[in-house]
Amino acid sequence: MDSKEFGSLRQRLQKTQKQMGQLLGTSLKAVQSFEQGWRKVPGHIERQALFLISNQGGGTRKSRPCWYIRGCSPESREACPAWEFNLGHLCWFVNGTICHGKTQGSWPQKMKICRSCEVFSQVVNPGNWKEEGRLRIAREGKEGKGKNG
């Protein structure tokens, strides 16, 4: 997750930098550093932020389970933690899921695949973050409001 995505996600959650830090269990300074690009957004922060945005407005409860969307075989389903724990709407959040016929590895490797997946897009919709962020920043600039909220 890059700095623009992180900032757009925070704005989409309608949180100030301070509130975002509290939600993520990190400092205001860390949130500012993530948004400015001074610090890389750690995997555990990215994961928690994505979880929050996916659940905003009941988002994950509206989606179909991944095994239906991806057309997984019964064998793959039974070996997959998303199936085992009935988390077909949060398969992107669970490590060790089986996708494209193999067990997914680390968070960064998994997210490379998940970001292009329909299941992830339905609940998180990352394609709109950057655009929403640009529109909001432009709107705030016209209204004379500060970026830090």
C-alpha positions in Angstrom: 0.0 0.0 0.0 1.5 3.3 -1.0 1.1 6.7 0.7 -1.7 7.9 -1.6 -3.7 4.7 -1.1 -3.3 5.0 2.7 -4.4 8.6 2.7 -7.3 8.0 0.5 -8.4 5.0 2.6 -8.3 7.2 5.7 -10.4 9.8 4.0 -12.8 7.2 2.8 -13.2 6.1 6.5 -13.8 9.8 7.3 -11.2 9.8 10.1 -8.7 12.4 11.1 -5.0 11.3 11.2 -5.3 11.2 15.0 -8.4 9.0 14.9 -6.8 6.7 12.3 -3.8 6.3 14.5 -6.1 5.3 17.4 -8.0 2.8 15.3 -4.8 1.2 14.0 -3.0 1.3 17.4 -0.2 3.5 16.2 0.8 7.1 16.6 -0.4 10.3 14.9 3.3 10.8 13.8 3.3 7.3 12.2 0.0 8.0 10.3 1.5 11.3 9.0 4.7 9.5 8.0 2.7 6.9 6.1 0.7 9.6 4.2 3.8 11.6 3.4 5.7 8.6 2.1 8.4 9.0 4.7 7.7 5.5 6.1 6.4 2.4 4.3 3.0 1.2 5.5 3.7 -2.0 7.4 1.7 -5.2 6.4 -0.1 -5.3 9.8 -1.3 -1.7 9.4 -2.3 -2.3 5.8 -4.2 -5.4 6.7 -6.1 -3.7 9.6 -6.9 -0.6 7.5 -8.3 -2.8 4.7 -10.3 -4.8 7.2 -11.9 -1.6 8.5 -12.8 -0.3 5.0 -14.1 -3.7 3.9 -16.5 -3.6 6.9 -17.6 0.0 6.5 -21.4 0.0 5.9 -21.6 -3.8 6.2 -19.5 -4.3 3.0 -18.3 -7.9 3.6 -21.7 -9.2 4.5 -23.1 -8.3 1.1 -20.6 -10.2 -1.0 -20.8 -13.8 -2.1 -18.2 -16.3 -0.8 -15.0 -16.5 -2.8 -15.4 -20.2 -3.5 -18.5 -19.4 -5.6 -17.0 -16.4 -7.3 -13.7 -18.2 -8.1 -15.4 -21.6 -8.9 -13.2 -23.6 -6.5 -13.3 -27.4 -6.6 -14.6 -29.3 -3.6 -11.1 -30.5 -2.9 -9.7 -26.9 -2.8 -12.6 -25.7 -0.7 -12.0 -28.4 2.0 -8.3 -27.6 2.2 -8.7 -23.9 2.4 -8.9 -21.9 5.6 -11.5 -19.5 4.1 -13.9 -22.4 3.7 -13.0 -24.0 7.0 -13.8 -20.8 8.9 -16.6 -19.7 6.6 -14.7 -16.5 5.6 -15.4 -16.5 1.9 -15.9 -12.7 2.0 -12.6 -12.2 3.9 -10.4 -14.7 2.1 -8.0 -11.9 1.2 -7.6 -11.3 5.0 -6.8 -14.9 5.9 -3.2 -16.2 5.3 -2.8 -19.7 3.8 -5.8 -19.6 1.6 -5.8 -21.6 -1.6 -6.2 -19.5 -4.8 -5.2 -20.3 -8.3 -4.6 -23.9 -7.2 -1.9 -23.2 -4.6 -1.6 -22.0 -1.0 -0.8 -18.3 -0.8 2.3 -17.3 1.1 3.3 -14.0 2.8 1.0 -11.0 3.0 2.8 -9.0 0.3 2.7 -12.0 -2.1 -0.9 -12.7 -1.3 -1.9 -9.1 -1.8 -0.4 -9.0 -5.3 -2.9 -11.7 -6.3 -5.8 -10.4 -4.2 -5.7 -6.8 -5.5 -6.6 -8.1 -9.0 -9.4 -10.4 -7.6 -13.1 -9.8 -7.9 -13.7 -10.9 -4.3 -11.3 -8.3 -2.9 -12.6 -5.6 -5.3 -16.2 -6.2 -4.2 -15.5 -5.6 -0.5 -12.6 -3.2 -0.6 -12.8 -1.5 -4.0 -9.3 -0.2 -4.0 -9.5 1.3 -7.5 -11.5 4.2 -6.2 -9.2 5.2 -3.3 -6.8 7.3 -5.4 -9.6 9.0 -7.3 -11.7 9.6 -4.3 -8.7 11.0 -2.5 -7.9 13.4 -5.4 -11.5 14.6 -5.6 -11.7 15.1 -1.8 -8.4 17.0 -1.6 -9.4 19.2 -4.5 -12.8 19.9 -2.9 -11.1 20.6 0.5 -8.6 22.9 -1.3 -11.5 24.9 -2.8 -13.2 25.2 0.5 -10.0 26.3 2.3 -9.8 23.3 4.6 -6.6 21.7 5.8 -5.5 18.2 4.7 -5.0 16.8 8.2 -8.7 17.0 9.2 
